Amino acid sequence: MIRGLDTAVKRLRKQVFTEIARLAYESTNLNDDIEAIPYKISPGDVPQYRESIWRERAIASERVRLAMGLSLRPEDTPVHLTAGLSESNISEKYYEPPLMQVIPSACDACTPNAYKVTDNCRGCVAHPCVEVCPKGAVSLVDGRSHIDTEKCIQCGKCKAACPYDAIAHEIRPCAEACGVHAIESDSLGRAYINPDKCVSCGMCMVNCPFGAIADKSQIFQMIRAMKEGGEMIAEVAPAIAGQFGPNVTAGKIKAALMDLGFSEVYEVALGADMGAATEAKHYVEEVLPGHLPFLLTSCCPSWSMLARLYFPDMIDKISNALTPMVATARTIKQKHPHAKVVFIGPCASKKLEASRHDIRSDVDFVITFEELDAIFEARGIDMSTYEKEVEVHDATGAGRGYAVAGGVAEAIEKCIQAYYPDVEVNIEHAESLAECRKVLLMAKAGKMDGCLIEGMGCPGGCVGGAGTIAPVNKAAQAVKKVVRESDETIPPKELAEIHLD
């Protein structure tokens, strides 16, 4: 696992986002400044990461395009780096799918799935690898084990039986991380994301050691909109706890965002509180009487997309509660109807959720913690030494706990226990798309009747999202600390009666 490590890929992404943010703030000659970014990332004649300086710059050019919200260029057609720039040099650009894209020139064409005998093989007398293979694919050649790839069915029994761990399982890291099997191969053996299967969780992106997968960004357009004037309001997801260091409080984040130019900052945990109260009511009124066999939470867009795409007969089992991002945004728009709302969170798939036609009027921009970190860098804001602080009192511990796996179900359970003390609630939760699929299969088979089921597309929950910058375990601890220290434990029951449609 490379999550939580300060790798070259992580530094490269931050450098690109930082340069794009600087362009948005400072550039007076956009075309020339964009052309210069690949040379800033790979200066001189000696490559830092690849075999060729030219390949490094070609890859950097595609990273720049995605960071500007542009699509990748075709490999077989001459297209200028800044082609389509006029369409992105605006303040109201929306994400256009596909969100996750493989940069072909960056992909190493990893072996999709194969077992390979390594130099650890001792050619032992027992050769258990040969004995356990159900297809006769393993044999002894010149005193060493050999796997016939034509016969091999990738069952892994040979690897499990080898006493010397001499058999390696080669698999694409991006494919292994994808819980919906959306990673395929193109004609040259490079990774390809099937858009009909992808739910945009971004786990492929954060697990690729070559940084060959990237998502589109709106930071350029968001900064442009801010420079044009007008009211800009940020809504910040609860997973931000711990992202910028153990001593960086929500109050410091709010102050720093206001230094960037936001007129106000709200906690998305406010919308989570609304969701917890609403889904508590739904469970009691719909599941307990038997109107629904079970209830699926609605806050994770990748989980909802998984259910809708792969289990369409379960669509009516998904809670109709607004996601915390949307509920908070609509609350903001009621108070500030002319403001632009920027969601700042850990989640890649929120970018596409905000682009849906029924949500575009609520959420104007979505940026991740990773992108915010680059904006702070571009503006000279160092959160490790930042001292300003503004009070934050928008939400309760229940809503703030949505950021960790199990936190949504726990918040709803606490609400049910407080609002309906005689009701017993059955809770299930799953984290990672692979586990979410298993739970949905069990629900389809009738093994989850009577349950409230929380699904989180990312391992660890929102703190493990593709747009986070802190190690998952440390971020989870920070969120739980915030929950413990919250003045209010659960939201009032009346929040379930607020209509924001």
N, C-alpha and C positions, 0 to 999 in steps of 0.2 A: 504493500500500500504506500502511495506517495502523498496521500492526504495529510495536510498539516505540516509538511516539510517545506522549507524555503528552497525550492528547486530552481534551476535555470529557467524552466518553463514558466513558473510562477513569476519570476522576475521579468521575463520577456513580455508577458501579458501586461504587467503593471507598467512597463516602460512604454508600450504602445498606447495604452489608455491615457497615461500621463501626457504623452506628446499630443494626442488628439484633444485632450482637455486644454492644453496650452494653446493649440490652434484656435479653439473656440473662443478663448478669452482674448488672445493677443494678435492673431494673424491679420495682416493687411494684404497678403499675397497668398491666398489659400492654395492655389495650384502648386506653386513653387515650394511652399512649406510642406505640403503632403509628399511631394517628390523627394524631399530631403530626409524624411523619417527613416526609411530603410538604411540610409547611410549613417544616421545617428545610431541606429541599433547595431549595425555591423560596420564600424569604421575601419579604415585602413585596407590592407590587402590580405591579411591573414584571418581565415575563418575562426570563429570561436566555438561553434557548435556542429557544423557540418563539414563535409569534405571540400566544399567550395564556397568562396565568398559570394559568388553569384547566386548559388542556391539559397544561401542565407537571406540575401536581399530579396529574392523572388518570394520566399515564404513570408518575409516581413511585409512585403507589399500587399499580400493577400490578407494578412492580419489587420493591416491598416484599413483596407476596404471594409472588412467586417465591423471593425470598430467605428467606422463612419456610418454604419447602417446599410452599406452597399453589399451587393452579392459578389461572390467569387467570379473571376474572369474565366472564360472558357480557355482550355489549354491549346486548342487547335485553331484559334482565331486571334489575330492581333487586336487587342483592346487596351487602351491606355489606362494607366493606373488611376487617373482621375475621371475616367468615363462614368457618366451618371452623377457627377458631383453636384450639379445644379439641383437634381432631385433630392439630394440629401442636405444641401446647404439651406435648410429651412428650419422652422421651429416647431413644426407639427407633424413630423414624419412618424408613421406607425411601423411596427415590425411587420415584415412580410415573411411568411413561412417559405422554405424551411428555416427554422431558427438555428438549429445545430447543423454545422456543415464541416465536412472533411476537406482540409486543404490538401489536394492531391500531391503537390510537390513536397509536402511535409511528411506524408505517410510513408512508413518504412515497409509497408506490405508484409506485416507480421504473418506468421503461419496461423491460419484460422483455427485449426484444431488437429493436433497430431502428437503421437508418442514417439520419443526418440531415445535411443540408447546412447548414453554418454560414456566418457572415458572412465567412469567409476566402475564399469562392468569388469568383474574379475574372472568371468568365464567359469563360474563355480560348477561343481559336480552335480549339485542338486537341481540347478537351473529351474527354479520354481516358476519363472516367467513363462517358460515353454509349457510347463504342465498345466497352468491355469488358463491359458488362452483358449477360449471356446471356438475359435475359428482357425487355429493352426497358423496364425500369422507370425508367431515368434519361433525362430529356429536358431541353431548355432552355426555360425559361419566363421571359419578360421579361429575357433576357440572363443568367440564372443557372441553374445546375443544379437540377433538382427530382427527387425520388425518389417514385415512386408506390408507396405502402406496400402496395397490394393486389397488385402484381406482384412486389415485392421478395422474394427468397428468402434474404436475409441472407448472401449468399456472401462479401461483403467485397471483391469485386474493384474496385469503384468507389473505395473508400477507399484501397486499395493503389496505384491508378493515379494518384490526384490529386497533382499536383506541389506543391500548396499546403497539403496536409493539411487540406483544407476540409470533409472529410466525417467526422463523428464517429460512433463506434459506441456507442450507448447500451445499456447492459446493467445489470441489477441486480448490484451488487457481491456480494450474498449468493449469487445464482445462479451467478455466475462462479466463486466460491470453492468451490462444492459439486461435488465430483467424482462424485456419483452422481445428479445431476439431480433432487434431491428438492424443490427450490424451485419452487413453482407459484404460481398467482394465485387469489385468492378472487373473489367476485362483484363486488367494488368495486376490483379491480385491485391489491390489496395482496398482499404476499408471504404464502405459505402453505407450511408444511413438510409434505410428504406422509409420514406416519409409516411407511408401508409401504416407502418407499425410503430413509429416513434411517438412517444408522449412527452418529449422535450424535457426530461428530468435533468439532463446534463451530466449524468454519471459517466458516460463515455468520455466526455471532454476532460473531466478532472482526473481520469485514470489513464489517459494516454501519455506514456513517458516521452513522446516526441512532440507533444503539444500540437498534434496534427488536426485536432478538432476544436473548433471555436464557435462562439455564438455571436450574433449581431448585437450592437450596442446603440443606445440613444444618447450617450453622454454629450456628444457634439450638439445635437438638436436641443437638448435640455438646457445647456449653457447658453446657446443662442437665444432661446426663449427668455431666459433670465435676464440677459443683457438688453433685450428689447423693452424691459420694464413690465409693469403689471404685477399682479399678486401671484406669487409662487408659494405653495404650501407643501411641505414634506410630510409624508406619513411613513413612520419607521417601524419595521417589523420587530417583534420581541426578540428574535434571534440575534439582534445586534449586541446583546449583552456579552461582554468578553471579547468581541471581535477586534477591538482596537487596544486591547491590553486589560489586565486585571483591575487597574485603577481608573479606567475611563468609564464614568457613570453615564446614565441616560441624560442627565443634566448637562454634562460636558458635550455630549454628542449634539444635543439640541442647540447649545450655544454656538458650537462650531458651524452647524448648518445655517444658523442665522447670520453668522459672519460671512458665509458664502453668498448670502442674499435672499434666503428664504424668509418670508414674513412671519411664518408660524410653523410649528412642528407638532404633529400629533402622534400618539402611540397607536399603532395598528392593533395593539392589545385591546383598545376600545371596541373595535369591531369583533374581536375574538370574544369579548365579554358578551356582546349581543348574540353571537353565534352559540355560545355555551348555554345561555338562557333559552334561546329558541329551540336548540336541539334537545334540551332537557324536556321542554314542553312537547316536542314532536314525539319523543320516545314514549312518554306517558300517554299521550292521546292517540298515537297510531300503532305502536308495537304492542303495548300491554293489552289493548282490547282485541288484538289480532287483525287489525286492518292491514298491517304490514308484518311480514314474518321477521324482519330485522331492519335496522336503520344504518345506512352508511353515512359517515361524516362527509362534509362537503368542502373543507377548508383547503385541502391539497389538490391543486389542479392536475398534477400528473396521475394521482390516484383516481380522480374523477374521470379523466380521459381514459385511463386503463379500463375502468368499469364500463364506460360508454362504448369503447371501441371493441373490447373483447368479451364483454358480458352485456350486450344491449338489452336483454330481458330484465336487467337489474336497474335500469335507468330510474324507474319510479321508486326505487328503494334508496336513492341518494337524497339526503336531506335537502329541502329547498331553502335552507338558511343561506343567506349571502355569505360569501367568503369574507374573512376579516378585512382583506384589502379593499373589497368593494363596499362593505358596510361602512368602513371608516371614511372612504372617499365620498360616499353619498352624504354622510354626516357633515363632512367639510363643505361640500357643495351647497348644502342647505343653508349653512351659515355664511359662506363666501361664494355666491353663485358665479362670480366672474373670475375666480382664481383658477390657476392651473395646478393640478395635484400630481405630485411625484411620489411614487411608491419606491421606498428604499428597502431592499430585503435580500434574503439569501438565495432566492429561487430563480432559476432560469425560466421555468415554464410560466411564471407569472407574466413574463414579457408577452407571451401569446395570449394568455387570459385577458390581459388589458387591451389587446387588439381586437377582441371579439366585438361585433357591432353593437351589442347591447351594453357594453362596458366602456366603450371609447369616450363617452361623454362624462364618465366618472373619473377615470385614471388617465392622465395625459402622458405621463412618462413612467417608465420602470427602469431603475438602475439597481445594480447589486452592490453589496458591501465591497466587493473587489473593485468595482468601478468608482465607488465613492472614495476609497482609499487613494486611488490615482488622482481624483479631483483635489483631495486635500493636499497631495504632493504638489500638484501643479500650482496651487495657491499658497504654498509655503506653510500649511497648517500641519504641525507635528503633534499628533494626539498624545504622544508619550510625555510631552512637556506642557500641553495645553492646560490652562488653569481656569478659564471662565466656566461658569456653571449656571444653568437656569432650571428652576423647579419644574418637575414633570409629575402631573397627577391626573392622568387621563383614564387609568384602568386599574383593575384589581389583579391579585396574584393569579387568579384562574386564567384570565386572558393572557397574561405574560408567560404562563406555563405552556402555551400552545407551541412554543418553539422546539420542544423536545419530544421524542417519541413517547407516546403514552400520555402526554400532557393534555391533549385534547379530550381524550376519554376521561381522564382524571377530573378535569374541569367540569365536564358535563355530569359526571357522577356526583361531584360535590354539590352541584346545583340541584340535582334531583333529590339528594338527601336532605337539602335545606328546604326546598320548595314543597316536596311531596314526601314527608318523613316516613310514611307507611309503605312506600314503594321500594321493592328490591330490584336493582338493576344488574344486568349481566353484561360485562364489558369484555371486548376483545380488541386487540390492536396488532397491527403489522407494520413493519418498517422495511423498506426496500421493495422494489416492484416485484421481485421474485416471490417474496413472502406475501405480498399483497395478492398476487395471483392465486397462491395456495389458499389463502383465506376466502377469496371469492369463489373458488371451486368448491370449498367446503360449504359455503353459504348456499351455493346453487344446489348442492346435494342434500340440503335440508339439515345440515349439522350445526347451523348457527342461529336457528330460530330463537327469537326472544332476545337477541343480542343487539347492543349498540356496538358497531364495528368502526374503529378508527383506522384509517389507512394513511401511511406516510410514504411517499415515493422514494425518499432518500434515507439511507441507513443513518440512524440516530435522530431522524426527524429533520426539521428545518435547519437546525444547527449544522447538519451535514450537507446542506444544499450546495449546488455547484457554484454559487456566487459568494461563498463564505471565504474567510481568510485565516481563521483561527482553527487550531486542532479541535476535532469534534468533541473529545472528552472534556477539554478545558472549557469550551463554549457551553456545553451542557451543564457543567458545574456552575458557571456564571449565571446561567438562566435560573437554575434552581435556587441560587442565593438571592436573586432578585425576587423570586416568588415568595421565599420565606420572609423577606424584609418588607413586603408590600403592606401598606396600611390596611387595605381591605382584602379579604380572602376571596369572596365570590361577588358577582354582580347582583343587583336587585332583580327580583322576579319580573318586575315591570318592563325590563329591557326587551323581553320576548314579545311585548305588545307593540313595540315601535315598528312602524311600517316605512321602509325606505324605497319601495318599488317605484 
